[in-house]
Amino acid sequence: NPTQFGPTEDLEAYPRDFKRDSELCESLGADLIFHPEPKDMYHDPHAYVSIDTLSDTLCGKTRPIHFKGVCTVVSKLFNIVAPDRAYFGQKDAQQLAIIRKMVQDLNFDIQIVGCSIIREEDGLAKSSRNTYLSEKAGRDAGKGAHEESIAEVLSLKRKYSKVWGKRGYPKKIAMENDFSVETVRRYFRLYP
């Protein structure tokens, strides 16, 4: 999806292995793989889907077009494929929250299912970008490098679940965790 990459990001170097992915899908019982070319998906660079408020924080601060590209391609795929359910990894809390918000706001009749984080043997969350890491960097990252992930958001929810809804707590959570009050309210609404 080229629309989610900024001009200085790694679109050309992004790991792609269609043959391996196809073999994996086949081994899991897939009958069909939908693999359109970008030229078939993107006709007008001015047509896009954006969930602005949630996209303006965390990762979105430094990647201002990323989530607009994600929402655009996901909404296109939802319209083309018309699934009953769509599965998104919990590794990226912000993306999962944005997709849930988009589905709710645009009235997609789709259940969004958050999938648990799958980790490498050393504890590092699986990612196609792990191929960028040296073996040592991967080991070090797996030993506890900070990840902006759904685990962090869900951890906040668990940590504050007993006081959620009490006067002043969205502000307290935001201040203690360097989020805006509106971001805290939105994330917690998306994770009932």
N, C-alpha and C positions, 0 to 999 in steps of 0.2 A: 504494500500500500504506500505509494510514494507521497500521498497527501499528508501523512503523519510525520514526515521527516523535514526538518528545517534545512536551509541552504548549507549549513556547515556540519550537518549530521551524517551518519554513516550508511545512507541508503545503498550506495554501490557496494560497500563492504559487508552489508548485513548478511549474516549466514543464511544461505538457502540450499537445501538439499532435497529437491522434489523427489528424486529416486528413492532416497532413504525414507522420506515421509510417506511416499506411496506404499512402499513395502511394509512399513509399520501399520498403516491403515488397513492394508490387505490382511496382515497377520491378526488384526483385531476384528476382522469380519466385515470391513467396509465393502459395499457393493459399488459405490460411486464416489468420485472425487470431483468437486467443482473447483476448477483452477483457471479462472479467466485471466486474460492478459490485461495489464493496466489500461491500454488503449481502448479496451472494450468496456471498462468500468468508469472512466473519467472523460466525459465529453465537454463539460463546461467548468473551467477552473473557478467560476464565481458561484457555483451551486454547492452548498455545503450544509452540514448540520452541526450546530454548536450548542453546548450546554455551558454557558459562559461562567456562571458564578463558581461552580465546582471546579471548572477548568483553570481558574485563575490562581489557584493556590498550589502549594507543594511542588510537584514536578512541573505543573503548568506555568509556574513563575519563570522557569528557565527554558521551557519548550513551549512557547506561546501558540504554535499551530498544531502541536501534537494531537491533542484530544479532539480538535475540530476534524482532523484527518481520520482519527479512530471512529468518531461518531458518524462521519460521512460514509466510510466504507462499511461499517457494521449496519447502518440503516439500509444501505443499498443491498447488502447481502440478505438482510431480513426480508426486504421487499421481493427479492428474486427467489429465494429459497422457501420463504414462508414457514419457518420451523415452529413447532409447538414449544420447544425448549432450546435454550442456548446456554452453553457452558463456558464460564470464564474463570480463570485461575485467580485465587485469592492473593497471589503474590503481589499483584498491583491493586492495592485497596482503592486508590483514586479512580483508576479505570473502571473497576467493577461498580463503584458508586455512581460514576457518570453514566455508564451503560444502563444501570437500573433506573436512574432518573430520566434518561432519554426514553426508555421503554414506557415508563409511567406517563411522562408528559406528552409523548406523541401517540399514545394509545395503541402501541403494538400489543397484539394479543399473544404474547410470548412470555414464558416463565424463564427468568434468568436464574441460573443455578451457579452458585459460587463453589468452586472446586478447591479442595485442600492443596496447600503448597506441597509439592513433591521435591525432595531434597536429594542431592548427590550423597555418596557415602560419607564425605567429609562434612556434611551439614549445609553446604551451600545450596540455596534454592536453585532448582533447574531452570535454565534459561538458554535460549539460542545464543545469547551474547557471552555465555561462559567460555565459548571458544576463543574469545579475545584475551582471556586471562592466561598467564603463564601457570604452570603447575603450582608453583609456590604461592602466587597471588590467589589462586583458587582455594588452596588449603587455608591461607590466612583469612580469606573472606568467609570461608565455611566455619571458621572458629569464632565467628561472632561479629563480623563487620555489620554495621547498622544498615538495615534495608528499609526503604520507604515501602511498606507492604501492608496488605490487609491485616496481617497479624498485628501490626502496630495499632491500627484503628480498632480492631476487635479487642485488643488488650486494653485500650482506653475505655471501651464500652464496659468491659468486665470490671475494670478498676473502679469506675464511677457508677456502676449500675444501681447500687443501693441509694445513691443520692440524686440520681437523674430525675429531673422534674421539680426539684426543690429550688426555691428562689435563689438566683445568683449563681447556680452551679454551671450553666454553660459558660459564663464569664470566667469562673474559677478554672474550669478545665482548659479553656482557651489560653488563659494567662500562664497556667502551669506547663502547657505543652506547645506554646508558640503557634497557636492557630487563631484565626478570627472566630468570634462568637458565632457568626453566621455559618462558617464552615463546620464547627462543632454541631450546631443544630441540624444542618443538612446531613452530615454523615450519620448521626444517630437516628434521624428519621429514616434513612435508607437501610439501616440495620436495626429493625424493630425487635 
